[in-house]
Amino acid sequence: MTTGTVSVIVPTYNRSAWIAATLRTVLAQTHQAHEIIVIDDGSADDTAAVVSGFGAEVKYVRQENAGVSVARNHGARIATGDYLAFVDSDDVWHPRKNEVQLLALHQAGAYWSITGCDVIGLDDKVMVGREGFPAVFPLFRDEGITPPDFFAQYFRRDAVEAGGELFEVFAGDAYEPLFLGNFGLPSSSMIARGLFEQVGGFNPSFRIAEETEFFHRIAASAEVAIVTASLVGYRTSQSGSLVSPANSARLIENALASLTAAAALRTVRTARGTANWHRGQRKLMRRLAYTRLSNLDGAGARAALRDAWAAGAPRDAWSLSMLGASMLPAPVLRLLHSAKRGFK
């Protein structure tokens, strides 16, 4: 039997086409929400009308446009449940998400939890080859490891039972493994309200990659319970997404800023943690160089490469080829990118 009340917070901005599907999956939870709060971040569409169709089961609050971090924090301030569960207004939940996470939190003695997720398209179906943590987080591809094998290096392994099914859980201190890259999605998170208040919520200055900064800050304060099953459908391909290719460079720049800030949160306790920090920094710098070059920013790509080399990244064939490509005129780079897309 799961205990604890859950306040579900749904930040939204111009997602009237998707929010009804989101709310239906929240209302279908086997562990019913204590309250569902939609924070409308200044939408210009008919979001208010769509939400009103759910009646008193969903509370609608409108604010002036200020970004998703402000919207989530607004919802948290007015929430009254023991736990806060966040879901973006174009994502969907497995029916047992809240139930399984509460079980995992109580069994592990943890104060926050995340789950796996699948990437879904505009048709609500899981995209081919986009299942589980690796579909969203480059960490696992970069490390060449499966999520269970990666988590087993850092966390104690357990399981919880719900609806006759066993769900794998890893629990422990996520601070040092997060140096290698984020593996938490806001739509998969459940957090004790007191812990959320203690760490100060999401950073309003981050409109992109805000979860990277937030999860590292919360990991510095409390242990996590990770449910490896995909209990969230993470939707992509809608217009105006902050994680679109046009925002990729800014996302990586914010992740780098988050990594630097994370190192100051508390003492890094192990040699592996220190190595993780340096490796994570170098990976992001190299990724930034590639992204800037893809955006035809040769000078920016060279600056990122220089930073990576200064941080100890190798001057290997890949980075030297990137350096050479960054010297090419923009029209030539554009042709190369077009040819590359044509071969895919």
Sequence and secondary structure as in RCSB ss.txt:
>XXXX:A:sequence
MTTGTVSVIVPTYNRSAWIAATLRTVLAQTHQAHEIIVIDDGSADDTAAVVSGFGAEVKYVRQENAGVSVARNHG
ARIATGDYLAFVDSDDVWHPRKNEVQLLALHQAGAYWSITGCDVIGLDDKVMVGREGFPAVFPLFRDEGITPPDF
FAQYFRRDAVEAGGELFEVFAGDAYEPLFLGNFGLPSSSMIARGLFEQVGGFNPSFRIAEETEFFHRIAASAEVA
IVTASLVGYRTSQSGSLVSPANSARLIENALASLTAAAALRTVRTARGTANWHRGQRKLMRRLAYTRLSNLDGAG
ARAALRDAWAAGAPRDAWSLSMLGASMLPAPVLRLLHSAKRGFK
>XXXX:A:secstr
   S EEEEEEESS TTTHHHHHHHHHT SS  SEEEEEE S SSSHHHHHHTTGGGSEEEE  S  HHHHHHHH
HHH  SSEEEE  TT EE TTHHHHHHHHHHHHT SEEEEEEEEE TTSSB TT  SGGGT THHHHHT  HHHH
HHTTSEEEEEEETTEEEEEEEE  TTGGGG     GGG EEEHHHHHHHTSS TT SSSHHHHHHHHHHTTS EE
EEEEEEEEEE   TT TTSGGGHHHHHHHHHHHHHHHTTTS   SHHHHHHHHHHHHHHHHHHHHHHHHTT HHH
HHHHHHHHHHTT    HHHHHHHHHHTS HHHHHHHHHHHHHH 
